[in-house]
Each structure stands twice: as structure tokens, then as C-alpha cells.
Amino acid sequence: MASALSRSACFESDTLDFSDIGRDLASKLKDSDISNILVSIDAANRLKVLKLIGCENITGVGLDPLRGSIVLELIDLSTSVITAIASDGFPLCFTLSEDDVIPILDSIIAEKDRALKLIELPQAWRKKESTQLAAFLKRYNNAQSSRTCFCCECRADFQASSWTDHFKGSSFWGLQRHTCYDCTEHICVDCDAAFCDDCKKNFCNDCCPIQYCACGKASCMDCFGVEYCESCDEAYCQDCRPVFMCECCNRFRCIECAIHLICSNCNESNCMQCANENNVQWCEVCEEDNCNDCRHKAFKDGSLDCKGCRGLLLPRIIQENEAQQREIEMLKLVVLNAVNKEIVHNVRAV
């Protein structure tokens, strides 16, 4: 398995992203597989980006070939995007071990000429806030603080004193500051990297624009936690003023600018202006929003009891009956022509 994954088709020359091979395959990899892959591509001297998403059955000992790397710029230890949480608030199954990984990270940050810019820690580790990881974060913070960095926003050199949050109980514990999580370029304190409240990542202005709700919530374009309304030219989070996209006219508008109807059965939606017999309409009798496909299904099943819903469905039923009647008339003509041809054939035969 390791030899197959080490082929160039599986990753770029300086990037190894296990999410590209699919979760089903990545989840079958063991530490021995990861180690063999890293050795086969000379990762310590070539690999700049490593993302372990999908590698849910490794402890991290397989990352040993990365010891002392001076070329690695980003390491994402988030082995799983979706983590099942037990009643105590911690993952039901999370195998990545701090005991195995932290010594390897220490060997990298100890290198004077290291290229490391960003470490993304697993959510499980950040929730746990272990003493061992807190101590490493302090060492990492000191190592980064000793370096002079270049701000990608203002183009100025800077030195930051606080690169990670390692204060007990902080909601930002274990997150890295002053670094874009996309391009890994640094952002100085004065420019202040934009922070997404949903994915908990920083971004520079070039990589992923952040939208801000009036309440202060911020969301990147990938998370869609804050949506932009085309009518009032404002952005809102779902808690303050939900923004919906009409599936008919494809326009994004908040609930104050346009009434949106959402089917209570299938969640199909459209704005009031687009409401007709072919999509979602509001019934004044039962006071429910439903698309007419769901109403039609209930009508065919004999379970559409609301007279108002039947009235909304009436144009569609009439159209279907007319279409059915035309098909019957056409079928009659076909049969009649066939009968006439048979009669003519029999007369000529006589």
C-alpha cells in the first residue's frame, strides 16, 4: 500500500495531502505505511506540506522520518474532519498520540534554519489542554518569537511575542496566530489576520475574504456562517438574520428583504416572487409551506386532506388531466387508423 501511495500521481512534489486519496483508503493506513511513504519520497528534505486528514488509525510514530526537517512549512495533524464526541466531551476514538508526535515536532523547531510556519493541532488535543502539549506550545511560541517574519499585508518585517494561545480555559487554546492557514504567510500584529469563528482559522485578505455580521461574528467564504444579502447590501449570520438562496432565481436575500418559503417535507425553498404551482407555496388554510411535488404525492396517496392545499394544486391537476386527455385522444386516433386500414385490407381481399 505504501509503495502505491508514494507514486507522484497521489501527491505533488512538495505536498502530501491524504484527503486527496479519499477517507476510505486513508483510514486503512497504519504508522508503518506512513513511515514508508515519507522515507520513499525523502520527506525530511523535500516535503513542505503534510496534511493527515483521513489517517484515523495512526498514533504518529510513523512521522519519525520528518525529524529535524528544515523544509517542512505546514503540518496539519487534524486526522479527522468530523469527530464523534462522547458524553465527557472527548472523542470516542482518537489514536494520534502526543507522546509520539511532540518529540518529532520538538526536533523540527529546534533546527535553526527551519522553514516551519504553521502547526494545525487536532481538535481533540485542544479540548484536552494537556500539560505536555501546553509545555510544547510555550517552546514553539519561544522558537517563533525569536524569528523576524515578513508581513504579507503591509510588507513590513516584524517579530511577534505571542504565536499560540496556551492559557488554560481559553476558547482559542492551541490555535496559531499571525499566520494564514491557507498560504501560510505571516501577518503582523498591526494588520491583524482575519479570523473565522466557524473553522477557527486565520486568513490573509488574498486567500479567503471574511464576511462580518453586525453582531460581530465573522465567517470565511468556505464556512458560509455569514451570508451576504444582495438587496440590503449587508452580511448576516444565521442567528441574527438568516440569508436564503432562492432555488428558482438564485438570488441571496435576507428574511427582511424577501419572504422565503421552505417546504416542511423536503426543505426545497424559493422566494415569494417565484412561488407558483410548480414549487413552494404557502397555504392560508393549514398555514404551512410545502412544495407542490410533496402536495402532489400526498394527493396521489389520498392523504391530502387540506382544501387549501388542494386548491393550490388544482392548476397542476388540471394541466395533468388535459395532458392525459390529449394522450387518450391521440391513442384513439392511432387505434381508429389501424382499424380503418384493417377494414380496407379485408374489403380488397374479398
ABEGO torsion letter per residue (X at the ends): XAAAAABAAABBAABBBAAAAEAAAAAABBAAAAAAAAAAAGAAAABABBBABGBAABAGAAAAAABGBAABABBBABABABBBBBAAGBBABBABBAAAAAAAAAAAAABAABABABBBBBAAAAAAGBAAAAAAAAAAAAAAAABBBBBAAAGBBBBBABABBABBGBAABGBBBGBBAAAGBBBBAAAGBBBBAAAGBBBBAAABBBBBBAAGBBBBAAAGABBBBAAAGBBBBAAABBBBBBAAAGBBBBAAABBBBBBAAAGBBBBAAABBAABBBBBAAAGBBBBAAAAAAAAAAGABABAAAAAAAAAAAAAAAAAAAAAAAAAAAAAAAAAAAAAAAAAAAX
